[in-house]
Amino acid sequence: MTHRNNTNQSGFTLIEIMIALAVFSIAILAIVGLQTTVIKSNKGSRNITSATFLAEARMEQLRAGGYASLANGSDPSPLNSQGGTTGGIFTRTWTIANYGTNMRRITVTVTWNDQVAQNRSISLVTVLSSQID
């Protein structure tokens, strides 16, 4: 029986496989870290969108009420993203200031705390005239 020595063997050595696994593991860890950052950013963006929606809704209500009924105010309890009070994190206030003759400036501000307990806010400002053109 003859035994052959084949020196042209192809394949991967154990060291090459371990290096490939290490590189793959580092890449997976980086992707997981990136995913966590993306999730936090999405939640922050959702809160900004909800706060803008709440401010716009109050602004439209104040405009629809008419010039004579404008008064400073705030919601009695925190609001959720749909404007309800269950599980609310948003507080909404509005101020009315005289702005020249027969005009008033309306400022609606919505505030909330983000994931790291930082106070955030959105303000919308418009001017309403008592005269109808």
C-alpha positions in Angstrom: 0.0 0.0 0.0 1.4 3.3 -1.0 0.9 6.4 1.0 0.9 9.8 -0.7 1.9 13.1 0.7 -0.2 15.9 -0.8 1.4 19.3 -0.1 -1.2 21.2 -2.2 -4.0 20.9 0.3 -6.6 23.7 0.2 -8.9 24.8 3.0 -9.0 27.0 6.1 -6.8 26.5 9.1 -8.1 26.9 12.6 -6.4 30.2 13.1 -8.0 31.6 9.9 -11.5 30.5 11.1 -10.9 32.1 14.5 -9.8 35.4 13.0 -12.9 35.4 10.7 -15.2 34.7 13.7 -13.5 37.5 15.7 -14.1 40.0 12.8 -17.7 38.8 12.4 -18.3 39.2 16.1 -17.0 42.8 16.1 -19.2 43.6 13.2 -22.3 42.2 14.9 -21.6 44.1 18.1 -21.3 47.3 16.1 -24.6 46.7 14.4 -26.3 46.0 17.7 -25.0 49.2 19.1 -26.1 51.1 16.1 -29.6 49.6 16.3 -29.9 50.8 19.9 -29.0 54.3 18.9 -31.5 54.2 16.0 -34.3 53.1 18.4 -33.6 56.0 20.8 -33.5 58.5 17.9 -36.8 57.2 16.5 -38.5 57.6 19.9 -37.1 61.2 20.2 -38.4 61.9 16.7 -41.8 60.5 17.6 -42.0 62.8 20.6 -41.1 65.8 18.5 -43.8 64.9 16.0 -46.4 64.4 18.7 -45.5 67.7 20.4 -45.8 69.5 17.1 -49.2 67.9 16.5 -50.4 68.9 20.0 -49.2 72.5 19.5 -50.8 72.8 16.1 -54.1 71.3 17.4 -54.3 74.0 20.1 -53.3 76.7 17.8 -56.2 75.8 15.4 -58.6 75.7 18.3 -57.6 79.2 19.4 -57.9 80.5 15.9 -61.3 78.9 15.4 -62.5 80.4 18.7 -62.1 83.9 17.4 -60.2 87.0 18.4 -62.6 88.0 21.2 -62.3 84.7 23.0 -58.4 84.5 23.2 -57.1 84.0 26.7 -53.9 82.5 28.3 -54.2 79.0 29.5 -52.9 75.5 29.9 -54.2 71.9 29.9 -55.2 70.7 33.4 -53.1 67.4 33.2 -50.3 66.0 31.0 -51.3 64.8 27.5 -50.4 61.7 25.6 -49.4 61.8 21.9 -53.1 61.8 20.8 -54.1 64.5 23.1 -55.6 62.3 25.8 -54.6 62.3 29.4 -53.8 58.5 29.9 -50.1 58.0 30.2 -49.3 61.6 29.2 -45.8 63.1 29.1 -46.6 66.4 27.4 -47.7 69.6 29.0 -49.2 72.4 26.8 -49.6 76.1 27.6 -50.6 79.0 25.5 -50.1 82.8 26.0 -51.8 85.7 24.3 -50.1 89.0 24.0 -51.2 92.3 22.3 -49.3 92.8 19.1 -50.0 96.2 17.7 -53.4 97.6 17.0 -56.1 95.0 16.7 -53.7 92.1 16.7 -52.6 89.5 19.2 -49.7 87.1 19.2 -50.5 83.5 20.1 -47.7 81.3 21.5 -48.4 77.6 22.1 -45.6 75.7 23.9 -45.5 71.9 24.5 -42.9 70.5 26.9 -41.8 67.0 27.8 -38.9 65.0 29.3 -37.0 62.8 27.0 -35.3 59.4 27.7 -32.5 61.0 29.7 -34.8 63.3 31.6 -33.8 66.4 29.6 -36.6 69.0 29.3 -37.6 69.5 25.7 -40.1 71.9 24.2 -41.7 73.0 21.0 -43.2 76.5 20.5 -45.5 77.7 17.7 -46.2 81.4 17.3 -48.8 83.2 15.1 -50.5 86.6 15.0 -54.3 86.9 14.8 -56.1 90.1 13.7 -59.5 91.2 14.9 -60.3 92.5 11.4 -61.6 90.3 8.7 -60.6 91.2 5.1 
